[in-house]
Structure formats: structure tokens, C-alpha cells
Amino acid sequence: MRYRYIIIGLLLAVMAVGCGHREVAVDALLRSKVDALNKAAFKSRYDDAHRSERYARRALAYINDSLPGYADGRLRAWNNIATSYYNRAVHDSVYVYVDSVLMFDGSTANGEVEQALAKLLKARTLQRHCDIAGSYQLLYDIEQSGLLDSKEDGLLYNLARSEFYITTTTLNYHYRNRSQYEQAELLTEMEARRAELRCDYSEDMSFNYALAYGYHSLCVDTAMQSHYLGKALYYCMENLRILNDSLRYNTYHLGNTYQLIGFMLWNANLQPASWQQNDDRLNEMCDYVLDAFGFDAYAGIPETASVYHLLAFPFLSEATSLFFLHDDPYQRLGAVVATGRYCMAHGDTIMARTYFNEALIDTTMLGVAPKFEAMLYEGLLTSGMAKDNEEVTAWTRKELELLNFIKQNEKADFLLQQELAKVSQDRVAYMVFSLVLLLLALALLVTLLLLRRRTKALQRETAQLQAAKQKDVERIANVETCLSVLRHDITPFISYLQNEHLPDELKREVTGQLIRTFENIKNWTNLSIPTGLQFRCSVVPLQEVFDSVSHSVNNFRAQTVSLAFQPTTLSVHGDRLLLEILLRNLTNNAIQYTERGSVTVSAQIYGDDNRFVCVTVRDTGRGMSDEEQENLFRADKRINAANAKEQGYGTGFGLILCRYIIKKHDDNTLRGCRIWAESEPGKGSAFHFLVQAAK
């Protein structure tokens, strides 16, 4: 009997071990499926961005269903999805997924390099929006992290280093004027590290393109112009050779290469002598694209003509056609603008209009690239496409707004470069100083300790002074905004109160509104000055906010307007005091502009993104027109709602304060907090704001 129990126990142990091995085998199989899907998503990122996203989302589905702890697979899938959105210029979604990677704090083997790749993708997206300072800050952070010089190897690390060089070079030649020495030094470093940074053919082509464009940008140096032009043509030819392989052919990279060749041929700074010295390379390239891709660049060009600038149009035009095979409106806009500008430069206004009109027909191109869009409006105006003076005025205003936006971003980038350069200089000075102290350590140990203490104190003082300076700048800007809006908002109140025949009931209402305006100014001031209200984030139950606001709101229309706060169990991450100020302002506004009916306050999980809670203040008032909604929350516009006109005073400061409070939450919690309104004249209004949900 005893032996029977022993045998049964051994069988159970063997079965348990077998089951354990089976679980491990299943887990390994699922991981291999996730890795294969992520690899497929990465490889198809330029060929078919939609397909790339589908692969990555399938990988996420496996992880969510069966491998919730596989963090490396999750981060890779998020970065793949972000890349697919980038290649379709869906930039808001890019930010969502790269921020998910950057905010991930779980244990993972590849977390550092995946976060570096997310920063690089975010930097390239910021470049498209001309946020040069933001892009440069991310690149600076990566450079300071030591990733480029680390001994880590493998595809992801090579990809990160390659993308760093590509993104840095793109920033220099597209968005800022770096010195020739700095650009040439960077390109030399890229060429030296080229062999060790290979990861796949698409990345090779992106690297070649960055080198070619970088050398093309150096062609302003007339002494080295022929050499730099030869380098640029060489790397373009390298891309064409890769693309000639049917397994590596890609219209996106072919369009990029054609467009760059067109830019070089169109470059008025390139002297004929430089082209003549590279004539064999150019002829070889034109013969190659004819044999490999069936594109005859010389078709229709007279043999006796000086063909260099005339060849630019076939290449630019062919690139435009190739980009229209892709879902990236950013590339399409850049292509039509470049080709249209070439036609204008060579007097072919009719052809230029054909290209510019493509952007007006396909409105998905607009709003994706301020730099290209400003060029588009310039082309629309100079080519005479406007139907009337009203369209001329609208396009001119839009171009000026975009140029001003670009100029402000360039200024911010310049200031950031100065600041970071100073930090680097301070760091070098500190290192030298420390080295000297170490050499004298044996003899001056006590002095060394005192100097270290003093150095740290100076660094703290410097940081405090810089922070105080920044706060002073913000405070001055806030004061200017405050005075501007205050002038608009209180003037009607004063006029009313000076009216001796004003009914007591209306006088009380106007006085109450004036008090609320000054209360908002006090809150704005407290938020703006260093010693005022500070953002204090905590988990805030919304029901407590609702209860506080319901007791503090003055419903002076209680006889005709009902006020209801719907119960909620939701909590959010935020500043409770600021949330109460925000909700109180929205509720007061709703009561003020509702003569009869109801005002309802509610909260629910935001349907489009469950990381946020949406709080809504809905009224049955007179509503607003589209123009009034566009000017809400803006300090440079004065809003006069329909019933506000009848009463003689307008809205403004309270909503500006609401926007400022939401910006505070967006800066200090999860990116994505925002405020907006929905309204129709005669059908009431609904004001919504998003704050981060607390799990």
C-alpha cells in the first residue's frame, strides 16, 4: 500500500513538472508571435503604414490577452504604432503613443532604448510643427544620456543611434542655419560610424538621404562646392541602387531621392563649373533611373539646352506623383509646394497653379506643416489664384500667421541653444576646476571641501536666478494679458453702475458680475505670481468638488433656472482648488446666460480615451454662433454673446482663466487635458473639460 502512494506521488510530480514546461512553452510561443508581428510592423513602416499599424495592434492584443507582463513587446508595439501614424502625418496620435512609451515605468530590458526611440520620433514630429526648441531639447537629452557612446549593441540600439544622426541632420539643414563647420563635422562623424549603425534597408536609405541632403546644404561653400555636390550625388545613387532590388523597392524612398535630386538641379547657388565636374555622375544617374525604373528625365528637353536647371522639373514632378501613392499628407504638401514654386521661378504660372490647387482640393495637406503651408499661401498669392479680394486677404492673413509662428519658434530655439551652450560651458569649467582641485587635494583638502560647498551654493543660486527670471517673464506676459482683458470686461460694468436710473435688481446682478470678474482677476494673479497659488496635484474625488461648487455658486435666477449636479464616483489627478475655480466659473457663466430652463453639471469617463474624465456643464440658454465659439478662451478676442449684448456686458476673463487652469493641468499631469465648447444658437451650450482620471 505504501509503495502505491509513493508511485502515485511520483506520477503527480511528473505531471506537475510537465504542465509547468507546457506553460513555459506556450509563453515562449506567444512571445515569438508578438516579436514576429512587431518585426513585420517595423519592416513595413514605409511600404504600408496601415498594414504596419495592424501588425503592431495584433501584437498588443496578444500581450493584453495572454502576456500582460511582456513590457518589451508592449513598448515596441507602441513605438511601431506611433511610427505608422508619423508616416501618415496623424501627429496627435503620434504624441499619444510616444508619451505612453515615455511615461512607462515598469521593469523592462529595452526600456531605455525604446524611450530614446520614442523621444526621437517625437523630435521629428515637433520639427514638422516647427517646434525647433522642443526637438532640440529632446536631441540634447539623448546626447547627454550617453546612448551614442554606450557599448550596447543590437538592432534597437543601432536604430536609435542612426535615428539620432538623421534627426539631428534634418534639424540642421531644414529648420536652422548651423555653421558650415558644425554641419561638415556631423556628416563626417556619420560617415565614420555608418558601418556599425546598419539595421535594415529602409534605415540605410533614410541615412543616405540625410547624408545627401546634408552635403547639398554645404554647397553654399563655393571653394568645396564641387566636392560636396559629388558627395550628395553619390549618396542619392546609393539609394537608387538599393531601390533597384525588387525586394527593397519603395516608392516613398524613391520619391524622396528624386525630390532631392530635383532640389540640387534647381539650386541657383550651384555654379555651372561644379555641375560640369560632376557631369559623369549626373549622366550615370539619369541613365540608371531610365534602365531601373523606366523614368526618362531627358524626355522633352532640347539637346542644345543647358539642362541642369531644366532637369529639375522632371525629377520634382515624378517625386510628386510618387508621394501621392502614399498616405502622408506632409510629404504630399511638400512635393506640390516645391514643384509649384519651381514652376513659378521659371515663369510657368499656369503649371504652378495646377500644383498649388492640389493642396486646396486635398485639404488633408493643410495644417500638417507650417513651413510648407506658408510657402503654399505665398504661391497661391503670387500665382494669382485668388478669386477676389476677400480670398487674397484671407490667404495673406494665414501666411503672416504661419510666418510669425515659425519666427517665434526660431526665437525660442535660439534662446534654448544659448541656455544649453551656457550649461555646457559651465559643466566644462566645473570639470577643469575639479581637476585642479584634485591635483591639490593632498595639500589643500580643507580648502577643497570649502570650495566644493561654495560651488554647489553658486549652482543653486544660478538655478534659482534662472527660474526667477523665467517666472518674471511669464508674470509680465500675464500682467499684459490681464490688463488687456480687464479693460474690455470692466468698462461696461462701470458704465452701468454710473447710471442712476438702473433698476435695483439689474444693479445687483451687474455688481455680482463685477465681483466675480475681480475674483477671477485675483485668482489669475495668484496663479501668475511666484508667491501665489501653486499647482498641488493630488487625487481629487469629483463629488467633493461638485459639493463645494454647488454651495458657492450664486444662482440669482433660481426662480426660472434649475441647477443640478449629477452624483459621481469618479476621481481625477489635479489641483482641487483650481478645479473648483474652473467649475465655479463655468457654472456661473451657464446661469448668467440662461434666462430660463436648467443648468446641469456631470462627469463621465471620456469615450475617446479612458485615461481622462470629461466634466460637462450643460445649459438651455441661447447658445452661441460658430464665430463666438472660435473666439472663446482667447485673450486677444472679446466675446459678446447674444444676451450679453442686451445686458451690456461681455464674457472673457472667466473663460481665459479656465483655459489657463486647464493648461496648468496639461503641463503638470497627463498630456491631453483640454477645454472646449459645443453650442448652437437657440439650443443652449455645453462646456467640456478633460482631466486625468485617477484609477
Secondary structure, 3 states (H helix, E strand, C coil): CHHHHHHHHHHHHHHHHHHHHHHHHHHHHHHHHHHHHHHHHHHCCCCCHHHHHHHHHHHHHHHHHHCCCCHHHHHHHHHHHHHHHHCCCCHHHHHHHHHHHHHCCCCCCCHHHHHHHHHHHHHHHHHHCCCHHHHHHHHHHHHHCCCCCCCCCCHHHHHHHHHHHHHHHHHHHHHCCCCHHHHHHHHHHHHHCCHHHCCCHHHHHHHHHHHHHHHHHHHHCHHHHHHHHHHHHHHHHHHHHHHCCCCCCCHHHHHHHHHHHHHHHHCCCCCHHHHHHCHHHHHHHHHHHHHHHCCCCCCCCCCCCCHHHHCHHHHHHHHHHHHCCCCCHHHHHHHHHHHHHHHHHCCCHHHHHHHHHHHHHCHHHCCCCHHHHHHHHHHHHHCCCCCCHHHHHHHHHHHHHHHHHHHHHHHHHHHHHHHHHHHHHHHHHHHHHHHHHHHCCCCCHHHHHHHHHHHHHHHHHHHHHHHHHHHHHHHHHHHHHHHHHHHHHHHHHHHHHCCCCCCHHHHHHHHHHHHHHHHHHHHHHHHHCCCCCCCCCEEEEHHHHHHHHHHHCCCCCCCCEEEEECCCCCEEEECHHHHHHHHHHHHHHHHHCCCCEEEEEEEEECCCCCCEEEEEEEECCCCCCHHHHHCCCCCCCCECCHHHHHHCCCECHHHHHHHHHHHHHHHHCCCCCCEEEEECCCCCEEEEEEEEECC
